[in-house]
């Protein structure tokens, strides 16, 4: 197991714990933190930013799906890999904007 795999697992566990602690504080069931994409939506509900949460969930899913496609295409088709990388980066920027909108609102309150 290489370092990036270990880091991915540590990151995932830290996110679950973080979401769970916030959910308990907001009165949301902690186990929603275990469900990918749903945890982002529930967090946005805690911040009363449900519309932004929907966009966050959709872009989060699309970033993950594009990343999986990118890994599958790999270096076998350079043009497809380039286009998927551009799409992945654009979706990642949109996703980050909506994360900041939801998380920033939580921190402001």
C-alpha positions in Angstrom: 0.0 0.0 0.0 1.6 3.3 -1.1 1.4 6.6 0.6 -1.3 8.1 -1.6 -3.6 5.2 -0.8 -3.0 5.6 3.0 -3.6 9.4 2.6 -6.9 8.7 0.8 -8.1 6.5 3.6 -7.0 8.9 6.3 -8.7 11.8 4.4 -12.0 9.8 4.1 -12.0 8.8 7.8 -11.3 12.4 8.8 -14.2 13.6 6.7 -16.5 11.1 8.2 -15.6 12.1 11.7 -15.8 15.8 10.9 -19.2 15.4 9.2 -20.5 13.2 12.1 -19.4 15.8 14.7 -21.1 18.6 12.8 -24.3 16.5 12.2 -24.6 15.7 15.9 -24.3 19.4 16.7 -27.0 20.2 14.1 -29.3 17.5 15.2 -28.8 15.3 12.1 -28.3 11.6 12.4 -24.5 11.0 12.5 -24.6 8.0 10.1 -25.4 10.3 7.2 -21.7 11.1 7.3 -21.0 7.6 6.0 -22.9 8.1 2.8 -21.0 9.9 0.0 -22.7 12.9 -1.6 -25.6 12.7 0.9 -23.3 14.0 3.6 -22.6 17.1 1.6 -26.4 17.7 1.1 -27.0 17.2 4.8 -24.3 19.6 5.7 -25.9 22.2 3.5 -29.1 21.6 5.3 -27.4 22.4 8.5 -26.3 25.7 7.0 -29.7 26.5 5.5 -28.1 26.5 2.1 -30.0 23.6 0.6 -29.9 24.9 -3.0 -26.1 25.3 -2.9 -26.0 21.8 -1.3 -27.8 20.2 -4.3 -25.3 21.8 -6.7 -22.4 20.7 -4.4 -23.7 17.1 -4.4 -24.2 16.9 -8.2 -20.7 18.5 -8.9 -19.1 16.2 -6.3 -20.6 13.2 -8.0 -19.6 14.4 -11.5 -16.0 15.1 -10.3 -15.8 11.6 -8.9 -17.3 10.0 -12.1 -15.0 12.1 -14.4 -12.0 11.0 -12.3 -13.0 7.4 -12.6 -13.4 7.7 -16.4 -10.0 9.5 -16.5 -8.4 6.6 -14.8 -10.1 4.1 -17.1 -9.0 6.0 -20.2 -5.5 6.5 -18.9 -2.9 7.1 -21.5 -4.6 4.9 -24.1 -6.2 7.9 -25.8 -4.4 11.2 -25.2 -7.2 13.4 -26.7 -9.9 11.8 -24.5 -7.7 12.0 -21.4 -7.0 15.7 -22.1 -10.7 16.5 -22.5 -11.6 14.6 -19.4 -8.9 16.4 -17.5 -10.3 19.7 -18.6 -13.8 18.7 -17.6 -12.6 17.3 -14.3 -10.8 20.6 -13.5 -13.8 22.8 -14.4 -16.1 20.6 -12.3 -13.6 20.7 -9.5 -13.5 24.5 -9.5 -17.3 24.7 -9.5 -17.4 22.1 -6.7 -14.9 24.1 -4.7 -17.0 27.3 -5.1 -20.1 25.6 -3.7 -18.2 24.0 -0.9 -16.9 27.4 0.1 -20.5 28.8 -0.2 -21.8 26.2 2.2 -18.9 26.0 4.6 -18.3 29.7 4.6 -21.9 30.2 5.6 -21.5 27.8 8.5 -18.4 29.5 9.7 -20.1 33.0 9.5 -22.9 31.9 11.9 
